Every structure is written in C-alpha cells, then in structure tokens.
Amino acid sequence: MAGAGGGAGAEWGGFEDTVQGGGSAVIDMENMDDTSGSSFEDMGEMHQRMKEEEEEEDVDAEAAAADEEDGEFLGMKGFRGQLGRQVADQMWQAGKRQASKAFSLYANIDILRPYFDVEPIQVRNRLLESMIPMKMINFPQKIAGELYGPLMLVFTLVAILLHGMKTSDTIIREGTLMGTAIGTCFGYWLGVSSFIYFLAYLCNAQITMVQMLSLLGYGLFGHCITLFVTYNIHFHSLFYIFWLVIGGLSTLRMVAVLVSRTVGHTQRLILCGTLAALHMLFLLYLHFAYHKVVEGILDTLEGPNVPPFQRVARDIPVVSSVVLNTTAKAIALTL
C-alpha cells in the first residue's frame, strides 16, 4: 500500500510540479463573483439565437413554399406553352397539306394538257374527216385522242341554239337562257358518250372513254352545219335534206369507226344502231322540239306570258269640270 501510495504521490507530485512551474494556470476561486450572472446572459443569448434560427427556418419554409407555388405556376405556363407549340405545329401541318393538295391539283390539271395540245390545222383536218365515212372496216380505225376540237364544237352548238332562239318567234325572258343550252349540249355529249362506252364495254368493243368523247364530239360538226343553215333559212324541206345528207354522213363516220373496233354482227348491230338512232334523233329534237320545250319550262316556272302593266291616260269627266268652274267663280266673287 505504501508503494502504491508512493507511486500515486509521485504522479501527483509531477502534476503539482508542472502546475506550480507554469504559474499562469492557477485559478483563484475566491476572486470569482457568484452574482455576476454571466451564465444567465449566455442562456439569453442562446435563447435569442434559437429564436432567430426558428425565424430563419420559418422564412426558409415560406420561401420553399413560394418556390413550389412558382414551380407549379411555371409548370402550368410551360404546359400552356407546349400546348401552344403543338397547336402551331398542327396548323403548320394542315397548311402544308393544303399546299400539297393545291400542287397536286395543278399536277392533275397538267395531266389534261396532252388532250388539248393540238394544232389548228389538225383540228381542221379532223373536222373534214368527220364528214367522210370510211370504207376500210376490216381493221380498227384510228381515233384522235384529243378533246379540244369536240369541246369547241359543243360550245359552237350552244351559240347556234341561242342564235336560233333569237331569230325564231321564241319569246326570251330572263336573259338568253344560256344555262339551258349549255346543259342540253353538254348533257348530250357526256351522257351519250358514257352510255355508248358502257355498251361498247358490254359488246367487247376496243375503245376508251376519251376516244368515245372525241368521236361523238367531232360527230356534232354535222349538227352545227345543219342547224346554222336551217335557223337562217326557214324551209322544212331544206332541213330534211341537210338532216339526211350532213347529219347522215357524220353518223356513218362514227358507225364505221365502231364497226371496225367491234367483233360480232349482233354486237355491231346493237352498238351502232343505238348510236345512229340517238345521234339523228337529237338533231330532230334540236330543230323542232327544243324551243317549244324551253317555252314550256319557262311557262311552268314563271307563269303564262303576261304583257307588262301600262299606264293609260284617263279623261276628266264633264261633271267634275263644271264643279271646278263653279268653285272658281264663287272664290272670285268673294274676293
């Protein structure tokens, strides 16, 4: 025990030597003032710092909430911006499709250019050939695949019909009735061409729709000549002569072409007989019945032809003149 106490004393002795040797580390407990309150001030400062930290945390929480609200607002704004971009993109795509359709329409119109690319001398030769029947029917005859000449002949026939209505006794009301003439001529050209093409398909005839339109259109050249002459020279016998000769030649030309492109006697008879009957009867209709049909349509739509109202001057009766004279004399006497 003494050895242990000696060891401990030696250790503490070293510590005391170190403390006493330093001198500056001696604490005088008696000089301390217990009433100084430094510890309370420290607690107050700590409390104040805690309150400031809490306030800072509240400010940070409010800032974070505000940032979240701003984020939500910006998110809605970004969504609207994205939606606007999508709408603008859709509008751009729609405009692009419309432009492509316009260019494709121009391209489709450009497809029709070969059917109207023809020289005037070629049209003249085809007009003359449309009045000359062919003798060679053993092999298919060539048909011009252009529509310029037939279209001009249809418009010429429209003008001749209007001229015939003006030169005849037809009473024209509400304009020149160009719509009726255009509907009649184009209806015959397109309708009969489609019908004959359908029959040609059934009868196994080698002809296309464009060739059929060209063939029937040039066949109207005889109708134009016949109607133009007979509208200016009003003789029924002259009309019948032109109907048989001019109209018959143009019809025979079309019949010869169809015969050369059709195989079988029955098929030829059905196809060519139908075309010849329709073509010749249409000429008779235009000369005799067209004006009367138009007048009947006008009377149905507008009522009978009533002359316009006119003002008629009426004479003043004698009794009224006597009354006026008597009134004038009485007024003169009173004055």
C-alpha positions as CSV (number, residue, x, y, z in Angstrom):
1,M,0.0,0.0,0.0
2,A,2.8,2.3,0.8
3,G,4.4,1.5,-2.6
4,A,1.1,2.3,-4.2
5,G,0.6,5.5,-2.2
6,G,4.2,6.4,-3.1
7,G,3.6,5.8,-6.8
8,A,0.4,7.9,-6.7
9,G,2.2,10.7,-4.8
10,A,5.0,10.6,-7.3
11,E,2.4,11.0,-10.1
12,W,0.6,13.8,-8.4
13,G,3.8,15.4,-7.4
14,G,4.8,15.6,-11.0
15,F,1.4,17.2,-11.8
16,E,1.9,19.7,-9.0
17,D,5.4,20.5,-10.2
18,T,4.0,21.1,-13.6
19,V,1.2,23.3,-12.3
20,Q,3.4,25.3,-10.0
21,G,6.1,25.5,-12.5
22,G,3.7,27.2,-15.0
23,G,2.3,29.7,-12.6
24,S,-0.2,31.1,-15.0
25,A,-2.6,28.2,-14.8
26,V,-3.5,28.8,-11.0
27,I,-7.2,29.6,-10.6
28,D,-8.2,31.8,-7.7
29,M,-11.7,30.7,-6.8
30,E,-12.1,33.3,-4.2
31,N,-12.0,36.2,-6.7
32,M,-14.9,34.9,-8.7
33,D,-18.2,36.8,-8.3
34,D,-21.1,34.5,-8.0
35,T,-23.6,37.4,-8.6
36,S,-22.1,38.3,-12.0
37,G,-24.9,36.5,-13.9
38,S,-22.8,35.7,-16.9
39,S,-24.4,32.3,-17.2
40,F,-27.9,33.8,-17.4
41,E,-26.7,36.2,-20.1
42,D,-25.3,33.2,-22.0
43,M,-28.7,31.5,-21.7
44,G,-30.4,34.6,-23.0
45,E,-28.1,34.8,-25.9
46,M,-28.7,31.1,-26.7
47,H,-32.4,31.6,-26.5
48,Q,-32.2,34.6,-28.8
49,R,-30.2,32.7,-31.2
50,M,-32.6,29.8,-31.1
51,K,-35.5,32.2,-31.8
52,E,-33.5,33.7,-34.7
53,E,-32.8,30.3,-36.1
54,E,-36.5,29.4,-35.8
55,E,-37.4,32.6,-37.6
56,E,-34.9,31.8,-40.3
57,E,-36.3,28.3,-40.6
58,D,-39.8,29.8,-41.0
59,V,-38.5,32.2,-43.6
60,D,-36.8,29.3,-45.4
61,A,-40.1,27.3,-45.3
62,E,-42.1,30.2,-46.7
63,A,-39.5,30.7,-49.4
64,A,-39.6,27.0,-50.2
65,A,-43.5,27.1,-50.3
66,A,-43.3,30.1,-52.6
67,D,-40.8,28.4,-54.8
68,E,-43.1,25.4,-55.0
69,E,-46.0,27.6,-56.0
70,D,-43.8,29.4,-58.6
71,G,-42.8,26.0,-59.8
72,E,-46.4,24.9,-60.2
73,F,-47.3,28.2,-62.0
74,L,-44.3,27.8,-64.2
75,G,-45.3,24.2,-64.8
76,M,-48.8,25.3,-65.9
77,K,-47.3,28.0,-68.0
78,G,-44.9,25.5,-69.6
79,F,-47.8,23.2,-70.3
80,R,-49.7,26.0,-72.0
81,G,-46.6,26.9,-74.0
82,Q,-46.2,23.3,-75.0
83,L,-49.9,23.1,-76.0
84,G,-49.5,26.3,-78.0
85,R,-46.5,24.8,-79.8
86,Q,-48.5,21.7,-80.6
87,V,-51.4,23.7,-82.0
88,A,-49.0,25.8,-84.1
89,D,-47.4,22.6,-85.3
90,Q,-50.8,21.2,-86.2
91,M,-51.7,24.4,-88.1
92,W,-48.4,24.3,-89.9
93,Q,-49.0,20.6,-90.9
94,A,-52.6,21.5,-92.1
95,G,-51.3,24.4,-94.2
96,K,-48.6,22.1,-95.6
97,R,-51.2,19.5,-96.5
98,Q,-53.4,22.2,-98.2
99,A,-50.4,23.5,-100.2
100,S,-49.6,19.9,-101.2
101,K,-53.2,19.4,-102.3
102,A,-53.1,22.6,-104.4
103,F,-49.9,21.5,-106.1
104,S,-51.3,18.0,-106.7
105,L,-54.5,19.7,-108.2
106,Y,-52.3,21.6,-110.5
107,A,-50.5,18.4,-111.4
108,N,-53.8,16.7,-112.1
109,I,-54.8,19.7,-114.3
110,D,-51.4,19.3,-116.0
111,I,-52.3,15.7,-116.8
112,L,-55.1,17.0,-119.1
113,R,-52.7,19.1,-121.1
114,P,-51.9,16.4,-123.7
115,Y,-55.7,16.1,-124.6
116,F,-55.7,19.8,-125.6
117,D,-52.3,20.1,-127.1
118,V,-53.3,20.2,-130.8
119,E,-52.6,22.4,-133.8
120,P,-55.4,24.3,-135.6
121,I,-54.6,22.5,-138.9
122,Q,-55.1,19.2,-137.2
123,V,-58.5,20.3,-135.9
124,R,-59.5,21.4,-139.4
125,N,-58.4,18.1,-140.9
126,R,-60.4,16.2,-138.3
127,L,-63.5,18.3,-138.9
128,L,-63.3,17.4,-142.6
129,E,-62.7,13.8,-141.9
130,S,-65.7,13.6,-139.6
131,M,-67.9,14.1,-142.7
132,I,-66.3,11.3,-144.7
133,P,-67.3,7.7,-143.9
134,M,-64.5,5.1,-144.1
135,K,-64.7,2.1,-146.3
136,M,-62.0,0.0,-144.5
137,I,-63.6,-1.7,-141.6
138,N,-61.5,-4.9,-141.5
139,F,-59.0,-3.5,-139.0
140,P,-59.5,-0.9,-136.2
141,Q,-59.5,2.6,-137.4
142,K,-57.5,5.3,-135.6
143,I,-59.4,7.7,-133.3
144,A,-57.9,11.1,-132.3
145,G,-57.5,11.1,-128.5
146,E,-57.9,14.9,-128.0
147,L,-60.7,16.9,-126.6
148,Y,-60.0,20.4,-127.9
149,G,-62.0,20.1,-131.1
150,P,-65.0,18.3,-129.5
151,L,-65.2,20.9,-126.7
152,M,-65.2,23.8,-129.2
153,L,-67.9,22.1,-131.2
154,V,-70.1,21.8,-128.1
155,F,-69.7,25.5,-127.4
156,T,-70.4,26.3,-131.0
157,L,-73.6,24.3,-130.8
158,V,-74.6,26.2,-127.7
159,A,-74.1,29.5,-129.6
160,I,-76.1,28.3,-132.6
161,L,-79.0,27.3,-130.3
162,L,-79.1,30.7,-128.7
163,H,-78.9,32.3,-132.2
164,G,-81.8,30.2,-133.3
165,M,-84.0,31.2,-130.4
166,K,-83.3,34.9,-131.1
167,T,-84.1,34.6,-134.9
168,S,-87.3,32.5,-134.3
169,D,-90.5,33.6,-132.7
170,T,-89.4,32.3,-129.3
171,I,-90.1,34.8,-126.6
172,I,-87.0,35.0,-124.5
173,R,-87.3,36.1,-120.9
174,E,-84.9,36.2,-118.0
175,G,-81.8,36.5,-120.2
176,T,-80.6,34.4,-123.1
177,L,-81.2,31.0,-121.5
178,M,-77.5,30.1,-121.9
179,G,-77.7,27.7,-119.0
180,T,-80.4,25.7,-120.7
181,A,-78.4,25.5,-123.9
182,I,-75.2,24.5,-122.1
183,G,-77.0,21.9,-120.1
184,T,-78.6,20.4,-123.2
185,C,-75.4,20.2,-125.3
186,F,-73.0,19.1,-122.6
187,G,-75.6,16.7,-121.2
188,Y,-75.9,15.0,-124.7
189,W,-72.2,14.9,-125.2
190,L,-71.2,13.5,-121.9
191,G,-74.3,11.4,-121.3
192,V,-74.4,9.7,-124.7
193,S,-70.7,9.2,-124.7
194,S,-70.9,7.4,-121.3
195,F,-73.8,5.3,-122.4
196,I,-72.2,4.2,-125.7
197,Y,-69.0,3.5,-123.8
198,F,-70.9,1.2,-121.5
199,L,-72.5,-0.6,-124.4
200,A,-69.1,-0.9,-126.1
201,Y,-67.8,-2.5,-122.9
202,L,-70.6,-5.0,-122.9
203,C,-70.2,-5.6,-126.7
204,N,-66.4,-6.0,-126.2
205,A,-65.5,-3.1,-128.5
206,Q,-62.0,-1.8,-128.3
207,I,-62.5,1.9,-127.5
208,T,-61.7,4.1,-124.5
209,M,-63.7,6.9,-122.9
210,V,-61.5,9.7,-124.2
211,Q,-61.8,8.2,-127.7
212,M,-65.6,8.0,-127.4
213,L,-65.8,11.6,-126.3
214,S,-63.6,12.7,-129.2
215,L,-65.6,10.6,-131.7
216,L,-69.0,11.9,-130.6
217,G,-67.7,15.4,-130.3
218,Y,-66.5,15.6,-133.8
219,G,-69.8,14.0,-134.9
220,L,-71.5,17.2,-133.7
221,F,-69.9,19.1,-136.6
222,G,-72.8,17.9,-138.9
223,H,-75.3,19.1,-136.4
224,C,-73.7,22.6,-136.2
225,I,-73.8,23.0,-140.0
226,T,-77.4,21.8,-140.3
227,L,-78.8,23.9,-137.5
228,F,-76.9,27.0,-138.5
229,V,-78.2,26.9,-142.1
230,T,-81.8,25.9,-141.2
231,Y,-82.1,28.5,-138.5
232,N,-81.4,31.3,-141.0
233,I,-83.3,29.7,-143.9
234,H,-86.7,28.6,-142.7
235,F,-87.6,25.7,-145.0
236,H,-88.6,22.3,-143.6
237,S,-87.6,20.6,-146.9
238,L,-84.1,22.1,-146.7
239,F,-83.8,20.9,-143.1
240,Y,-84.7,17.3,-144.1
241,I,-82.2,17.4,-146.9
242,F,-79.4,18.6,-144.5
243,W,-80.6,16.2,-141.9
244,L,-80.2,13.2,-144.2
245,V,-77.0,14.3,-146.0
246,I,-74.9,16.2,-143.5
247,G,-76.2,14.5,-140.4
248,G,-76.2,11.1,-142.1
249,L,-72.6,11.5,-143.2
250,S,-71.3,12.3,-139.7
251,T,-73.3,9.5,-138.3
252,L,-72.0,7.0,-140.8
253,R,-68.5,8.1,-139.9
254,M,-69.0,7.2,-136.3
255,V,-70.7,3.9,-137.1
256,A,-67.9,2.9,-139.4
257,V,-65.3,3.5,-136.7
258,L,-67.3,1.5,-134.1
259,V,-67.8,-1.3,-136.6
260,S,-64.1,-1.6,-137.2
261,R,-63.5,-1.9,-133.5
262,T,-66.3,-4.4,-132.6
263,V,-66.3,-8.1,-133.2
264,G,-69.6,-9.9,-133.9
265,H,-72.6,-9.0,-136.1
266,T,-75.0,-8.8,-133.1
267,Q,-72.7,-6.6,-131.1
268,R,-72.2,-4.3,-134.1
269,L,-75.9,-4.0,-134.7
270,I,-76.7,-3.2,-131.1
271,L,-73.9,-0.7,-130.6
272,C,-74.0,1.1,-134.0
273,G,-77.9,1.1,-134.2
274,T,-78.1,2.7,-130.8
275,L,-75.6,5.4,-131.6
276,A,-77.1,6.2,-135.0
277,A,-80.6,6.5,-133.6
278,L,-79.6,8.8,-130.7
279,H,-77.5,11.0,-132.9
280,M,-80.1,11.5,-135.6
281,L,-83.0,12.0,-133.2
282,F,-81.0,14.6,-131.2
283,L,-80.8,16.7,-134.4
284,L,-84.5,16.4,-134.9
285,Y,-85.1,17.4,-131.3
286,L,-82.9,20.5,-131.6
287,H,-84.7,21.7,-134.7
288,F,-88.3,21.1,-133.8
289,A,-88.8,20.5,-130.1
290,Y,-86.1,22.3,-128.3
291,H,-87.7,25.8,-128.4
292,K,-91.1,24.5,-127.5
293,V,-89.7,22.6,-124.6
294,V,-87.9,25.6,-123.3
295,E,-91.0,27.8,-123.7
296,G,-93.0,25.2,-121.7
297,I,-90.4,25.1,-119.0
298,L,-90.5,28.9,-118.7
299,D,-94.3,29.0,-118.6
300,T,-94.2,26.4,-115.9
301,L,-91.7,28.2,-113.8
302,E,-92.8,31.8,-114.4
303,G,-96.4,31.5,-115.4
304,P,-98.0,32.5,-118.8
305,N,-96.7,35.3,-120.9
306,V,-98.5,38.3,-119.5
307,P,-97.8,41.7,-121.1
308,P,-96.3,44.3,-118.8
309,F,-98.6,46.8,-117.0
310,Q,-99.0,50.0,-118.8
311,R,-100.4,53.3,-117.6
312,V,-103.4,54.6,-119.5
313,A,-104.4,58.3,-119.5
314,R,-107.9,58.9,-118.3
315,D,-110.2,61.8,-119.4
316,I,-111.6,64.1,-116.7
317,P,-115.5,63.8,-116.5
318,V,-117.6,66.8,-117.6
319,V,-119.4,66.9,-114.2
320,S,-116.1,67.4,-112.3
321,S,-115.1,70.2,-114.7
322,V,-118.4,72.0,-114.1
323,V,-117.9,71.8,-110.4
324,L,-114.4,73.2,-110.7
325,N,-115.6,76.1,-112.8
326,T,-118.4,77.0,-110.3
327,T,-116.0,76.8,-107.3
328,A,-113.6,79.1,-109.1
329,K,-116.3,81.7,-109.8
330,A,-117.5,81.7,-106.2
331,I,-114.0,82.2,-104.9
332,A,-113.6,85.1,-107.4
333,L,-116.8,86.8,-106.2
334,T,-115.9,86.5,-102.5
335,L,-112.5,88.1,-103.3
